Amino acid sequence: MRFPNWHHQDDELTEELRSHFAIAVQERMERGQSKAEAEAAVRREFGNELQVREATRQQWGWLWLEQLMQDLRYAGRLLVRTPMLTAVVVLTLALGIGANSAIFSIVYGVLLRPLPYPQADRVAMVFLHFSPQNAEFGTMSLADYFDWRSRNQSFEDPSIFTFGRFNLAGVPNPEQVSGASVTSGFFSTLRLKPLAGRFFAPGEDAPSSPHLAVLSEALWRRRFGSRKDVIGSATNINGEPATIIGVAPAQTHFPRAESELWTNLQLVPPTRRGPFFYRGIARLKASVALAQAQAEMNAIARQIEHANPGTYSQLIMPVVPLHDAIVGNVRRALLVIFGAVLFVLLIGLVNIASLLLGRATARQREMAMRVSLGATRSRLWRQLLTESLLLGVCGGAIGIGAAWAGVRLFRSWNPSGLPRLDAVRLDVPVVIFTMVVSLVSGVLFGTIPALQSSRPNLNAALNEGGRNMSAARGRRARNALVVAEIALSLVLLVGGGLLLRSYLRLSRVDAGFQAPADQVLSLRISRTETKAEKAAVGIAFFERALDRVQHLPGVMTAAIADGLPPDQQADSDTFVIEGQPWTQDRFPSTTLVSVSSDYFRTLGIPLLRGRTFTKADREDSPWTVIISESVAQRYFPGEDPLGHHMKMSSPTLSRIPYMEIIGIVGDVKYTALDSTSAPALYQPFTQNYDSRTWLVVHSSIPPATLTRSIEREIHNIDPEVIVNRVNTLEQLMSDSVEQPRFRALLVGAFAMIALTLAAIGIFGVMSYSVAQRTGEIGVRMALGARRIDVLRMIFREAIALALLGIFFGTIGALVATRSMTKLLFDISSTDPTTFLGVGLLLAIVALIASLVPAHRATRIDPMNALRCE
Amino acid sequence: MPAQPAMNQMKARYQNRIEILQGTLDLLILQTLQWGPQHGYGISQVIRFKSGERFDVETGSLYPALHRLERNGWIRSDWKTSENKQRVKQYRLTASGKKQLVNERSRWERLAVAIAGVLSPQE
């Protein structure tokens, strides 16, 4: 490959020199010399034409390019001549660079990229943490907010919000969107400017303020065709008329990525401390540090606790930077995954280093030869550098492609429901950084050993053909690399193993229902109703809907419930048992589910005592409640709970009646599969009506085929009812463990890659070792060693390396997996089974990887081996 | 042996020869081109003639120097066909080459004065 310009210049030089020659000859001939004489004289004068050309060419400043081309051609030939080695190195690099760039892009996007709000680092969220609820980032009540706001010094304008799902009316496409109800300072806290219209003005969260709505850019475009005249127009949200006042810019992904609508809260002064629906968000005043704000919140929390001794104990109000609050628990998982992928890169690098080291040792003779032929050290450096660069560029190119595809796949799949996915994109600096790291290490390991031979002791290198001291040094270095590789793989494998076992245990947890999960369909049914509408209208709707659905062919039973296993908890509240002394500590917030009479039968939840609800349990009949087994055990030890009375909330809340306990059912998990206990209370939906609930259908035919007809039946009764989130219970179960599964799969996949790389590394080292020891093995066999002895010798070497690696790896894993404790379910981070199993696996892999080299060793012909020597 | 007389002849010539001082070849070339465009061989002949056969410009120095000067923009080259149909590459001085020549000359003159001062008998 040559550059046209350069080629041309080269031709010109040739012609120039030729004309010089011709003129000189002609002049001499004019002075009377014969042609032959003249030519000979000029040739003499001229000197070595090649040297002249070379010296002239140097002036063009292109010599380096020419040499680079030479080096590239040479490197290319070399790489093609050893296709296996090249393929392994390039693929390892591609994998390392690809996986690292993809994962780091995700980590960077989620954890590090600044939020799209001006000075977002000055914004914090405020939570409520108290006993007995003990939610790490618990929510506050309106009363807490009022106390905070009136005492606040640190924040500019304390705001609160609560998540909401909003029914947007419209036939034929009623729609439900996710969003939040917020106080008037919400958008100014985020320093957002409306894309159109305006945001809430101060005071628009007063009790009497009209219903207002801010649309997301996406909703505005999708549902309103980006029309400006939508601003100021009336719409219907959750059955209430509301005025659209503005559109939020596209980057507004708060409080959730999918938030599309924000309404104004109406802050009616509360009569009690509860319900706990609200999260605080506020911007720090210019001169206030986060720690100062936290100190002030601690003081406020103490005052609130003193004023409300029955409600709170150990009350704190954590102030969490907005970014941390959004990222939340994803941070740890992402960091573990990132750690895993770094390990893969590290192992890959070690592998490449080991492979190149082997090749470099083998090339010492070549290098020595070149030096003795006059190559300068810098020239050798350049050549080796070119080779490494060529490898790196090939690997990097494939790697970047892989990373790009990986990030795209991840964005469209988002297996673990990551927040801030919009901030994830392939990060070019990261890609470059990873490539540079790979290249530099490749160059270091590939070049230094080779260059050792350019030191003075040329004779030794040339004479002994590499079987000398530096070869032994090279072998020791490779052994050390393989030990490191095995150790690193062990750490990864243990991590992956722990996550996998943890996931398997989690997925085998009994959620408490016995119906086959793939036979139960669940659909979210949301009725849009006005405040004026009586609950009876809604109850009648659901009873009619249930009746229609129950008569569909293939439906065995159908029921409604506003909570579902394994993690669709709808409501939870404290409660009171008649005749038992009440403290909030003793009656912590407990899952409360409103169900129709066939719920327990539909899901196969066992009735242990008493009866389930019947159609006779109506609004106006005596209130009844069914308790779960663990509630019975805790509050009625050695006593029959049936016939006792209890009520929700607290004794002071007198509006609600006591309910009679009529039955005890098995425990069902409503908060998560990994929750330790599952206390739950059930009420008939007629006595605790909710306009949004789940329809569950146990069918004898594939449930998905029922979806259409169920939707049709419901829309026949009321076309404005929203039916969405259609799943089988099996899917709900599976979705609830998606994050652990994703972590286990990803880290597991990385661990398998690591194992493969380690196997390649062991194979390489053992092959090299056998090749180096050909003579020795020949001697041994000539002296009577049997094949089995040779085999044993090679295996012993492999096992020694493996054991050393396993030893160091175990130490590393014990340290590394401690950071994973919070991600594990029902398994210790030092689980001996996992450690032993992984160790054994690695030992076996080491043996298998040395099988081929060992076999090769046994086939060494003593005569040949000795003759070569 | 035919090589013998040639060797003697060369030796004789080399006795009169002075090494061109490092860095002065550029000056000589620029000076030569001041009198008009010239090709490589012509330049070497002019220098040889003007130095009273004392300076022998080797091709191995001449062409690298020409190409270097051209790259610096001090001379320019073009192809001409001579009377006897020989295509030759001619070099000519550029404007900045003229400036460079003035600089080089004054540098040389200062150098010569300085060296003469050092070498002159003490007063």
Interface residues (C-beta under 8 A of the other chain):
Chain A: E12 L13 E15 E16 L17 S19 H20 A22 I23 A24 Q26 E27 R44 E45 F46 G47 N48 Q51 V52 A55 T56 Q58 Q59 W60 G61
Chain B: A6 M10 H39 G40 Y41 G42 Q45 E58 T59 G60 S61 Y63 P64 H67 R68 R71 S82 N84 Q86 R87 V88 K89
